[in-house]
Amino acid sequence: MAIVKFLAIAYRNLVRNARRTGLTALAVALGLVVVMAMSSLIEGMVSSMVADNIRMSSGHLQLRDESYESDKASLLSRDLLQDGETLAVQIEALPEVQSAAPVLWSGGLLGTAQESVAIEIVGIDPDDAFHAPVRKGITAGEFLKRDDRGRILIGQGLANEMGITVGRRVSIAASNANGVGQEGIFTVVGLVDTGFPSIDQNRVILPLAQAQSFSGVGNRVSSIILMLHDQEDAAVVATKLAGPDTQVLTWEELNRLILESVENGLIFYYVLYGIVFLAVAVIIANTLLMSVFARAREIGILSSLGMKRGEITLLFLIEGILLALLGIALGWVLGLAVVAYMTYVGFSVPAETASLIEGFAFGTTLKGGFAPDQFAILSLLLLVIVSLVSLYPASFAAEMEPVEALHSL
């Protein structure tokens, strides 16, 4: 029997039970929508979180002294880069480099008359393009100038927590390069909301010269953050900057926590994919088994007319594949609509929740991303699984004895 005839019979049987066919196809579609949405979420989280962290914190490359450890935020002269601003100008002369921003990191306490909280103190060059997101994030007051003294910016979340407003005088207590504790009084000239509470929550920003003077490090800096015209040039530029007394960290190394977290999370997602596909497979198998029992007399007639067992198996297998294809087509329509919403609109995340995600830029809007290659692979995998599962009811139908089938109700 030609394959076209099998297709015609399978199509007629599916149409004859339109309600059951529609519900089964919808179940397949919803299963595909779920895995497409999860795949979109992974794609969006990886691409946006890495991009945001590069833009807000790590840059494409960082140049540091060989002995510097970021988690310690050391101010010892042996751990810092000498004459960071001059070095940054030299690095910016490289054709691949868009900007080179010297920064000084340290820790301390921000205090008011009522309370004190631990903070990260960041000294920046306000004129550097890398800090444009901070400039754009000013919600009250004004941005810093290079020659400002005694003036700072603080995050909007931190200000809300401590009841600080623009113009308020606060104290900053920290150890200097010699390990001696000191305290200074500063005026808050601006509040910053970059959209990343985990960054804004505990950060105080000073002009670089002010931070160097307050810390007693001279003209030294903790790191020089590089932004490149093309991210793919990171390895090339790292090779050019490599030296015996320095370390050059690429964006992959600087964002290893994000990449490893996502990679570990993929195992959980794969388990969920398996559960969804298993549920869909069970629904398809159940639908085909119901069809076999309902059409037992028809199967007996086909067998008595000379249809071979292999042909009966093929007939029900084709029905299962057609059901899967119908569900997958519907799933793509619904799934792309869901993915489009996730990509362009996203889901709001409370600032309190986002602020708990430490170590990288995590915004208040969680968005997905388009991953057509992943969607295609998931669809193909679903089709294969459904086809394999369809073999059981198809084989069951083929094994029915013609005489017994003809006497079935």
NORVENMO-V609134 format. One line per field, one symbol per residue. ss: DSSP state (@ for helix, = for strand, . for the rest). burial: # if it has 16 or more other ideal C-beta (glycine too) atoms within 10 Angstrom, else .. Layout:
ss = ???
burial = ???
//
This chain:
ss = ..@@@@@@@@@@@@@@.@@@@@@@@@@@@@@@@@@@@@@@@@@@@@@@@@@@@@@@@@..=====...........@@@.=..@@@@@@@@@....===============....=========....@@@@@@@@.====.........=====@@@@@@@......=======.....============....@@@@..=====@@@@@@@@.....=.======..@@@@@@@@@@@....=====@@@@.@@@@@@@@@@@@@@@@@@@@@@@@@@@@@@@@@@@@@@@.@@@@@@@@@....@@@@@@@@@@@@@@@@@@@@@@@@@@@@@@@@@@@@..==..@@@@..........==.....@@@@@@@@@@@@@@@@@@@@@@@@@@@...@@@@@...
burial = .....#..##..##..#...#..#######################.###.##############..#....###...###..##.##..##.#.##.########.####.......########.#.##.###.##..#.##...#..#########..#.#.#...#.#.#..#......#.#.############################.#.##########....##..##..#....######..##..#..#...........#..##..##.###.###.##..##.###.##...#....#############.###.###.###..#..##..#..#.#..##.#..#####.######..##..##..##.###.##..##.###.#....##...
//
